[in-house]
Amino acid sequence: MDLILDIRRDDLTGPEIGELLDEHLRSMHSISPPESVHALDLDRLRRPEITFWTVWSGATLLGCGALKQLDPQHGEIKSMRTATAHRRKGVGRAMLRHLLDEATRRGYDRLSLETGSQAAFEPARRLYADFGFMPCAPFDGYVADPNSVFMTRRLRHDGW
């Protein structure tokens, strides 16, 4: 059975998103050393340069993702996460498509991200590559780190 996905802009106040982000941070800290964890907590996700969305099916939170504006032409994907129970159901793919559409709507020329280099991040790296993201140098204050992979893609303003 296919899930009906509802992607909503989120104000980060609901208990469900707090729980999902706690799961995300625990997972990141279990895989990567502290200096290589770039996941944001609730307070840092509430900054004005970040827009946050959640993916729902009915009353069930399935995942989340955010866009951070680095400058008027460049955005960064932050906090992409699918709840463990809902992986491999198209949630991440739907969120990534939404973020790309929004970045294009905003007129960004480029969208970038940081993800882990460890085996646990291989599905995420494959997903990003499927959507045209390519490896790149660190950006926006990141530094080269053996635990990080940096990726970027150019955006077309006539859709993608």
Backbone as JSON Lines, residues from 0, in Angstrom:
{"i":0,"aa":"M","n":[0.85,-1.18,0.0],"ca":[0.0,0.0,0.0],"c":[0.89,1.24,0.0]}
{"i":1,"aa":"D","n":[0.61,2.18,-0.89],"ca":[1.36,3.42,-0.96],"c":[0.9,4.39,0.12]}
{"i":2,"aa":"L","n":[1.86,5.07,0.72],"ca":[1.54,6.1,1.71],"c":[1.1,7.37,1.0]}
{"i":3,"aa":"I","n":[0.15,8.07,1.57],"ca":[-0.19,9.41,1.11],"c":[0.62,10.36,1.97]}
{"i":4,"aa":"L","n":[1.54,11.11,1.33],"ca":[2.46,11.97,2.05],"c":[1.99,13.41,2.01]}
{"i":5,"aa":"D","n":[2.04,14.04,3.16],"ca":[1.66,15.44,3.31],"c":[2.88,16.18,3.87]}
{"i":6,"aa":"I","n":[3.48,17.04,3.05],"ca":[4.64,17.82,3.49],"c":[4.16,19.19,3.93]}
{"i":7,"aa":"R","n":[4.51,19.54,5.18],"ca":[4.04,20.79,5.79],"c":[5.2,21.6,6.34]}
{"i":8,"aa":"R","n":[5.08,22.91,6.2],"ca":[6.03,23.77,6.91],"c":[5.75,23.59,8.4]}
{"i":9,"aa":"D","n":[6.81,23.49,9.2],"ca":[6.66,23.13,10.6],"c":[7.28,24.2,11.49]}
{"i":10,"aa":"D","n":[6.62,24.49,12.6],"ca":[7.14,25.51,13.53],"c":[8.01,24.92,14.64]}
{"i":11,"aa":"L","n":[8.25,23.62,14.57],"ca":[9.15,22.93,15.5],"c":[8.68,22.96,16.95]}
{"i":12,"aa":"T","n":[7.36,23.0,17.16],"ca":[6.85,23.02,18.53],"c":[6.2,21.71,18.96]}
{"i":13,"aa":"G","n":[5.85,20.85,18.01],"ca":[5.15,19.61,18.36],"c":[6.07,18.58,19.0]}
{"i":14,"aa":"P","n":[5.51,17.76,19.89],"ca":[6.33,16.74,20.55],"c":[6.89,15.71,19.57]}
{"i":15,"aa":"E","n":[6.15,15.42,18.49],"ca":[6.61,14.41,17.53],"c":[7.93,14.84,16.88]}
{"i":16,"aa":"I","n":[8.02,16.11,16.49],"ca":[9.25,16.53,15.82],"c":[10.41,16.59,16.81]}
{"i":17,"aa":"G","n":[10.12,16.95,18.05],"ca":[11.17,16.92,19.07],"c":[11.73,15.52,19.24]}
{"i":18,"aa":"E","n":[10.86,14.52,19.24],"ca":[11.29,13.12,19.38],"c":[12.09,12.67,18.16]}
{"i":19,"aa":"L","n":[11.63,13.03,16.96],"ca":[12.36,12.64,15.75],"c":[13.74,13.29,15.7]}
{"i":20,"aa":"L","n":[13.83,14.56,16.07],"ca":[15.13,15.23,16.05],"c":[16.05,14.69,17.14]}
{"i":21,"aa":"D","n":[15.49,14.3,18.29],"ca":[16.31,13.65,19.32],"c":[16.87,12.32,18.78]}
{"i":22,"aa":"E","n":[16.02,11.55,18.1],"ca":[16.47,10.29,17.48],"c":[17.59,10.57,16.48]}
{"i":23,"aa":"H","n":[17.42,11.62,15.68],"ca":[18.4,12.0,14.67],"c":[19.74,12.35,15.33]}
{"i":24,"aa":"L","n":[19.71,13.18,16.35],"ca":[20.95,13.58,17.03],"c":[21.62,12.39,17.72]}
{"i":25,"aa":"R","n":[20.84,11.53,18.38],"ca":[21.42,10.34,19.0],"c":[22.1,9.46,17.97]}
{"i":26,"aa":"S","n":[21.45,9.28,16.84],"ca":[22.01,8.46,15.78],"c":[23.31,9.06,15.24]}
{"i":27,"aa":"M","n":[23.31,10.36,14.99],"ca":[24.5,11.01,14.46],"c":[25.67,10.88,15.45]}
{"i":28,"aa":"H","n":[25.4,11.05,16.73],"ca":[26.45,10.95,17.74],"c":[26.92,9.51,17.94]}
{"i":29,"aa":"S","n":[26.09,8.54,17.62],"ca":[26.51,7.14,17.75],"c":[27.4,6.71,16.58]}
{"i":30,"aa":"I","n":[27.33,7.43,15.46],"ca":[28.08,7.08,14.26],"c":[29.35,7.9,14.11]}
{"i":31,"aa":"S","n":[29.27,9.19,14.42],"ca":[30.36,10.13,14.13],"c":[30.93,10.72,15.41]}
{"i":32,"aa":"P","n":[32.21,11.09,15.4],"ca":[32.76,11.79,16.55],"c":[32.1,13.16,16.69]}
{"i":33,"aa":"P","n":[32.06,13.72,17.91],"ca":[31.32,14.97,18.14],"c":[31.69,16.1,17.19]}
{"i":34,"aa":"E","n":[32.97,16.25,16.87],"ca":[33.38,17.36,16.0],"c":[32.91,17.18,14.55]}
{"i":35,"aa":"S","n":[32.42,15.98,14.21],"ca":[31.94,15.71,12.86],"c":[30.43,15.65,12.76]}
{"i":36,"aa":"V","n":[29.73,15.93,13.85],"ca":[28.26,15.95,13.85],"c":[27.8,17.37,13.55]}
{"i":37,"aa":"H","n":[27.14,17.54,12.39],"ca":[26.68,18.86,11.97],"c":[25.16,18.98,12.02]}
{"i":38,"aa":"A","n":[24.49,17.99,12.6],"ca":[23.04,18.04,12.76],"c":[22.69,19.15,13.75]}
{"i":39,"aa":"L","n":[21.58,19.82,13.49],"ca":[21.17,20.96,14.32],"c":[20.11,20.54,15.33]}
{"i":40,"aa":"D","n":[20.17,21.13,16.52],"ca":[19.13,20.91,17.52],"c":[17.96,21.86,17.25]}
{"i":41,"aa":"L","n":[16.9,21.73,18.04],"ca":[15.69,22.55,17.84],"c":[15.99,24.04,17.84]}
{"i":42,"aa":"D","n":[16.78,24.52,18.78],"ca":[17.05,25.96,18.84],"c":[17.76,26.45,17.59]}
{"i":43,"aa":"R","n":[18.73,25.71,17.12],"ca":[19.47,26.15,15.93],"c":[18.64,26.01,14.66]}
{"i":44,"aa":"L","n":[17.66,25.1,14.66],"ca":[16.77,24.98,13.5],"c":[15.75,26.11,13.45]}
{"i":45,"aa":"R","n":[15.57,26.83,14.54],"ca":[14.59,27.93,14.59],"c":[15.17,29.26,14.1]}
{"i":46,"aa":"R","n":[16.37,29.26,13.63],"ca":[16.99,30.5,13.14],"c":[16.26,30.99,11.89]}
{"i":47,"aa":"P","n":[16.23,32.31,11.68],"ca":[15.44,32.85,10.57],"c":[15.91,32.43,9.17]}
{"i":48,"aa":"E","n":[17.16,32.04,9.02],"ca":[17.65,31.64,7.7],"c":[17.3,30.18,7.36]}
{"i":49,"aa":"I","n":[16.6,29.51,8.28],"ca":[16.24,28.1,8.07],"c":[14.73,27.96,7.99]}
{"i":50,"aa":"T","n":[14.27,27.22,6.99],"ca":[12.87,26.85,6.85],"c":[12.79,25.34,7.0]}
{"i":51,"aa":"F","n":[11.84,24.88,7.81],"ca":[11.76,23.48,8.2],"c":[10.42,22.89,7.77]}
{"i":52,"aa":"W","n":[10.46,21.66,7.25],"ca":[9.24,20.96,6.85],"c":[9.22,19.56,7.47]}
{"i":53,"aa":"T","n":[8.03,19.05,7.67],"ca":[7.84,17.68,8.11],"c":[6.98,16.93,7.1]}
{"i":54,"aa":"V","n":[7.13,15.62,7.08],"ca":[6.36,14.74,6.2],"c":[5.46,13.89,7.09]}
{"i":55,"aa":"W","n":[4.18,13.9,6.78],"ca":[3.19,13.18,7.57],"c":[2.39,12.23,6.68]}
{"i":56,"aa":"S","n":[1.87,11.19,7.29],"ca":[0.82,10.37,6.71],"c":[-0.25,10.29,7.79]}
{"i":57,"aa":"G","n":[-1.32,11.02,7.57],"ca":[-2.34,11.14,8.61],"c":[-1.73,11.82,9.82]}
{"i":58,"aa":"A","n":[-1.84,11.19,10.98],"ca":[-1.29,11.75,12.22],"c":[0.11,11.23,12.54]}
{"i":59,"aa":"T","n":[0.72,10.52,11.59],"ca":[2.03,9.92,11.83],"c":[3.12,10.73,11.17]}
{"i":60,"aa":"L","n":[4.1,11.16,11.97],"ca":[5.26,11.87,11.45],"c":[6.22,10.85,10.84]}
{"i":61,"aa":"L","n":[6.57,11.06,9.56],"ca":[7.42,10.13,8.84],"c":[8.85,10.63,8.67]}
{"i":62,"aa":"G","n":[9.01,11.95,8.6],"ca":[10.34,12.49,8.35],"c":[10.35,14.0,8.34]}
{"i":63,"aa":"C","n":[11.54,14.54,8.04],"ca":[11.7,16.0,8.04],"c":[12.85,16.41,7.15]}
{"i":64,"aa":"G","n":[12.93,17.7,6.9],"ca":[14.03,18.29,6.14],"c":[13.95,19.79,6.23]}
{"i":65,"aa":"A","n":[15.07,20.45,5.98],"ca":[15.13,21.91,6.09],"c":[16.01,22.48,5.0]}
{"i":66,"aa":"L","n":[15.77,23.75,4.71],"ca":[16.62,24.55,3.82],"c":[17.2,25.7,4.62]}
{"i":67,"aa":"K","n":[18.5,25.86,4.52],"ca":[19.18,27.0,5.12],"c":[19.68,27.88,3.99]}
{"i":68,"aa":"Q","n":[19.32,29.16,4.04],"ca":[19.82,30.09,3.03],"c":[21.22,30.53,3.43]}
{"i":69,"aa":"L","n":[22.2,30.18,2.61],"ca":[23.58,30.6,2.85],"c":[23.81,32.0,2.31]}
{"i":70,"aa":"D","n":[23.25,32.27,1.14],"ca":[23.23,33.6,0.54],"c":[22.09,33.58,-0.49]}
{"i":71,"aa":"P","n":[21.79,34.68,-1.15],"ca":[20.63,34.69,-2.05],"c":[20.68,33.7,-3.21]}
{"i":72,"aa":"Q","n":[21.85,33.16,-3.52],"ca":[21.97,32.21,-4.62],"c":[22.3,30.78,-4.18]}
{"i":73,"aa":"H","n":[22.53,30.57,-2.89],"ca":[23.03,29.26,-2.44],"c":[22.29,28.81,-1.18]}
{"i":74,"aa":"G","n":[21.73,27.61,-1.24],"ca":[21.05,27.03,-0.09],"c":[21.73,25.74,0.33]}
{"i":75,"aa":"E","n":[21.43,25.35,1.57],"ca":[21.97,24.1,2.11],"c":[20.83,23.25,2.65]}
{"i":76,"aa":"I","n":[20.87,21.96,2.35],"ca":[19.92,21.02,2.93],"c":[20.4,20.67,4.33]}
{"i":77,"aa":"K","n":[19.49,20.75,5.29],"ca":[19.8,20.41,6.68],"c":[18.73,19.44,7.19]}
{"i":78,"aa":"S","n":[19.11,18.63,8.16],"ca":[18.18,17.82,8.95],"c":[17.26,16.92,8.14]}
{"i":79,"aa":"M","n":[17.78,16.35,7.05],"ca":[17.0,15.34,6.33],"c":[16.99,14.08,7.2]}
{"i":80,"aa":"R","n":[15.81,13.63,7.53],"ca":[15.69,12.44,8.38],"c":[14.37,11.75,8.09]}
{"i":81,"aa":"T","n":[14.42,10.43,7.96],"ca":[13.22,9.62,7.89],"c":[13.16,8.8,9.17]}
{"i":82,"aa":"A","n":[12.01,8.78,9.81],"ca":[11.84,7.97,11.02],"c":[12.21,6.53,10.69]}
{"i":83,"aa":"T","n":[12.9,5.89,11.6],"ca":[13.42,4.53,11.36],"c":[12.34,3.59,10.87]}
{"i":84,"aa":"A","n":[11.16,3.65,11.44],"ca":[10.06,2.74,11.07],"c":[9.52,2.98,9.67]}
{"i":85,"aa":"H","n":[9.91,4.09,9.04],"ca":[9.32,4.45,7.74],"c":[10.36,4.56,6.63]}
{"i":86,"aa":"R","n":[11.53,4.01,6.85],"ca":[12.57,4.04,5.82],"c":[12.19,3.11,4.67]}
{"i":87,"aa":"R","n":[12.71,3.44,3.5],"ca":[12.51,2.67,2.27],"c":[11.05,2.73,1.78]}
{"i":88,"aa":"K","n":[10.38,3.83,2.12],"ca":[8.99,4.0,1.68],"c":[8.83,5.24,0.8]}
{"i":89,"aa":"G","n":[9.93,5.89,0.44],"ca":[9.87,7.06,-0.43],"c":[9.78,8.39,0.3]}
{"i":90,"aa":"V","n":[9.88,8.37,1.62],"ca":[9.76,9.6,2.41],"c":[10.92,10.55,2.11]}
{"i":91,"aa":"G","n":[12.15,10.05,2.16],"ca":[13.31,10.89,1.88],"c":[13.29,11.43,0.46]}
{"i":92,"aa":"R","n":[12.91,10.6,-0.48],"ca":[12.83,11.01,-1.89],"c":[11.8,12.15,-2.04]}
{"i":93,"aa":"A","n":[10.65,12.02,-1.39],"ca":[9.62,13.06,-1.48],"c":[10.12,14.36,-0.85]}
{"i":94,"aa":"M","n":[10.78,14.27,0.29],"ca":[11.3,15.47,0.94],"c":[12.37,16.12,0.09]}
{"i":95,"aa":"L","n":[13.27,15.33,-0.47],"ca":[14.33,15.9,-1.3],"c":[13.75,16.59,-2.52]}
{"i":96,"aa":"R","n":[12.76,15.99,-3.14],"ca":[12.09,16.62,-4.29],"c":[11.47,17.95,-3.86]}
{"i":97,"aa":"H","n":[10.84,17.97,-2.69],"ca":[10.23,19.19,-2.16],"c":[11.3,20.27,-1.94]}
{"i":98,"aa":"L","n":[12.43,19.9,-1.34],"ca":[13.48,20.88,-1.07],"c":[14.08,21.42,-2.36]}
{"i":99,"aa":"L","n":[14.26,20.57,-3.36],"ca":[14.76,21.03,-4.65],"c":[13.77,21.98,-5.32]}
{"i":100,"aa":"D","n":[12.49,21.65,-5.26],"ca":[11.47,22.54,-5.83],"c":[11.48,23.9,-5.13]}
{"i":101,"aa":"E","n":[11.58,23.88,-3.8],"ca":[11.58,25.14,-3.04],"c":[12.84,25.94,-3.33]}
{"i":102,"aa":"A","n":[13.99,25.29,-3.41],"ca":[15.23,26.0,-3.72],"c":[15.15,26.64,-5.1]}
{"i":103,"aa":"T","n":[14.58,25.93,-6.06],"ca":[14.39,26.48,-7.4],"c":[13.43,27.66,-7.36]}
{"i":104,"aa":"R","n":[12.33,27.51,-6.62],"ca":[11.35,28.6,-6.49],"c":[11.99,29.84,-5.9]}
{"i":105,"aa":"R","n":[12.9,29.66,-4.95],"ca":[13.6,30.79,-4.33],"c":[14.64,31.42,-5.24]}
{"i":106,"aa":"G","n":[14.95,30.76,-6.34],"ca":[15.93,31.3,-7.28],"c":[17.37,30.97,-6.94]}
{"i":107,"aa":"Y","n":[17.6,29.99,-6.08],"ca":[18.97,29.58,-5.78],"c":[19.62,29.05,-7.06]}
{"i":108,"aa":"D","n":[20.89,29.33,-7.23],"ca":[21.67,28.76,-8.32],"c":[22.24,27.4,-7.94]}
{"i":109,"aa":"R","n":[22.42,27.2,-6.63],"ca":[23.09,25.99,-6.17],"c":[22.51,25.56,-4.83]}
{"i":110,"aa":"L","n":[22.46,24.25,-4.65],"ca":[22.02,23.65,-3.39],"c":[23.1,22.66,-2.96]}
{"i":111,"aa":"S","n":[23.53,22.75,-1.71],"ca":[24.62,21.92,-1.2],"c":[24.2,21.21,0.08]}
{"i":112,"aa":"L","n":[25.02,20.25,0.49],"ca":[24.74,19.51,1.72],"c":[26.01,18.87,2.24]}
{"i":113,"aa":"E","n":[25.95,18.5,3.51],"ca":[27.0,17.7,4.15],"c":[26.33,16.46,4.68]}
{"i":114,"aa":"T","n":[26.96,15.31,4.45],"ca":[26.47,14.05,5.01],"c":[27.68,13.24,5.45]}
{"i":115,"aa":"G","n":[27.43,12.13,6.08],"ca":[28.53,11.33,6.6],"c":[29.21,10.47,5.55]}
{"i":116,"aa":"S","n":[30.44,10.11,5.81],"ca":[31.21,9.24,4.91],"c":[31.09,7.77,5.3]}
{"i":117,"aa":"Q","n":[30.58,7.48,6.48],"ca":[30.49,6.12,6.98],"c":[29.46,5.31,6.19]}
{"i":118,"aa":"A","n":[29.56,3.98,6.29],"ca":[28.67,3.08,5.57],"c":[27.19,3.35,5.89]}
{"i":119,"aa":"A","n":[26.89,3.77,7.1],"ca":[25.49,4.03,7.48],"c":[24.86,5.13,6.63]}
{"i":120,"aa":"F","n":[25.68,5.99,6.04],"ca":[25.18,7.1,5.23],"c":[25.12,6.76,3.74]}
{"i":121,"aa":"E","n":[25.5,5.55,3.36],"ca":[25.5,5.18,1.94],"c":[24.12,5.36,1.29]}
{"i":122,"aa":"P","n":[23.01,4.94,1.93],"ca":[21.71,5.17,1.28],"c":[21.44,6.66,1.04]}
{"i":123,"aa":"A","n":[21.83,7.52,1.95],"ca":[21.63,8.96,1.77],"c":[22.48,9.47,0.61]}
{"i":124,"aa":"R","n":[23.74,9.05,0.55],"ca":[24.61,9.5,-0.54],"c":[24.08,9.04,-1.89]}
{"i":125,"aa":"R","n":[23.57,7.8,-1.95],"ca":[22.98,7.31,-3.2],"c":[21.75,8.12,-3.59]}
{"i":126,"aa":"L","n":[20.9,8.44,-2.61],"ca":[19.71,9.25,-2.9],"c":[20.13,10.6,-3.47]}
{"i":127,"aa":"Y","n":[21.07,11.27,-2.83],"ca":[21.51,12.57,-3.32],"c":[22.1,12.46,-4.72]}
{"i":128,"aa":"A","n":[22.9,11.43,-4.96],"ca":[23.49,11.24,-6.29],"c":[22.39,10.99,-7.33]}
{"i":129,"aa":"D","n":[21.35,10.24,-6.96],"ca":[20.23,9.99,-7.87],"c":[19.56,11.29,-8.31]}
{"i":130,"aa":"F","n":[19.64,12.32,-7.46],"ca":[19.03,13.61,-7.77],"c":[20.05,14.6,-8.35]}
{"i":131,"aa":"G","n":[21.21,14.12,-8.73],"ca":[22.17,14.96,-9.43],"c":[23.2,15.66,-8.56]}
{"i":132,"aa":"F","n":[23.25,15.35,-7.27],"ca":[24.26,15.96,-6.41],"c":[25.6,15.28,-6.69]}
{"i":133,"aa":"M","n":[26.65,16.11,-6.71],"ca":[28.01,15.65,-6.98],"c":[28.9,16.04,-5.81]}
{"i":134,"aa":"P","n":[29.97,15.27,-5.57],"ca":[30.91,15.66,-4.52],"c":[31.49,17.05,-4.79]}
{"i":135,"aa":"C","n":[31.75,17.78,-3.71],"ca":[32.33,19.12,-3.83],"c":[33.23,19.38,-2.62]}
{"i":136,"aa":"A","n":[33.89,20.51,-2.66],"ca":[34.73,20.93,-1.54],"c":[33.84,21.41,-0.39]}
{"i":137,"aa":"P","n":[34.39,21.45,0.82],"ca":[33.63,22.03,1.94],"c":[33.18,23.46,1.58]}
{"i":138,"aa":"F","n":[32.07,23.87,2.13],"ca":[31.48,25.17,1.84],"c":[31.01,25.8,3.15]}
{"i":139,"aa":"D","n":[30.76,27.08,3.15],"ca":[30.15,27.83,4.25],"c":[30.74,27.51,5.63]}
{"i":140,"aa":"G","n":[32.05,27.51,5.72],"ca":[32.68,27.33,7.02],"c":[32.97,25.89,7.42]}
{"i":141,"aa":"Y","n":[32.47,24.92,6.65],"ca":[32.85,23.53,6.91],"c":[34.34,23.38,6.59]}
{"i":142,"aa":"V","n":[34.96,22.38,7.17],"ca":[36.35,22.07,6.86],"c":[36.43,20.61,6.42]}
{"i":143,"aa":"A","n":[37.47,20.3,5.65],"ca":[37.67,18.92,5.21],"c":[37.7,18.01,6.44]}
{"i":144,"aa":"D","n":[37.0,16.9,6.35],"ca":[36.85,15.99,7.48],"c":[36.66,14.59,6.91]}
{"i":145,"aa":"P","n":[37.44,13.61,7.34],"ca":[37.27,12.26,6.8],"c":[35.9,11.65,7.11]}
{"i":146,"aa":"N","n":[35.16,12.23,8.04],"ca":[33.83,11.73,8.39],"c":[32.72,12.42,7.62]}
{"i":147,"aa":"S","n":[33.06,13.38,6.76],"ca":[32.06,14.14,6.01],"c":[32.24,13.98,4.51]}
{"i":148,"aa":"V","n":[31.1,14.0,3.82],"ca":[31.06,14.09,2.36],"c":[30.25,15.34,2.06]}
{"i":149,"aa":"F","n":[30.8,16.2,1.2],"ca":[30.12,17.42,0.78],"c":[29.64,17.22,-0.64]}
{"i":150,"aa":"M","n":[28.4,17.63,-0.9],"ca":[27.8,17.45,-2.22],"c":[27.07,18.72,-2.62]}
{"i":151,"aa":"T","n":[26.96,18.94,-3.92],"ca":[26.26,20.12,-4.42],"c":[25.63,19.8,-5.76]}
{"i":152,"aa":"R","n":[24.68,20.61,-6.14],"ca":[24.12,20.53,-7.5],"c":[23.67,21.91,-7.92]}
{"i":153,"aa":"R","n":[23.86,22.19,-9.18],"ca":[23.36,23.41,-9.8],"c":[21.87,23.25,-10.03]}
{"i":154,"aa":"L","n":[21.14,24.34,-9.95],"ca":[19.7,24.31,-10.17],"c":[19.36,25.07,-11.44]}
{"i":155,"aa":"R","n":[18.4,24.57,-12.15],"ca":[17.87,25.29,-13.31],"c":[16.63,26.04,-12.83]}
{"i":156,"aa":"H","n":[16.43,27.22,-13.33],"ca":[15.29,28.02,-12.89],"c":[14.03,27.73,-13.7]}
{"i":157,"aa":"D","n":[14.1,26.79,-14.62],"ca":[12.91,26.43,-15.39],"c":[12.39,25.06,-14.96]}
{"i":158,"aa":"G","n":[12.66,24.69,-13.71],"ca":[12.28,23.38,-13.19],"c":[13.47,22.44,-13.32]}
{"i":159,"aa":"W","n":[13.32,21.24,-12.84],"ca":[14.45,20.29,-12.94],"c":[13.97,18.92,-13.32]}
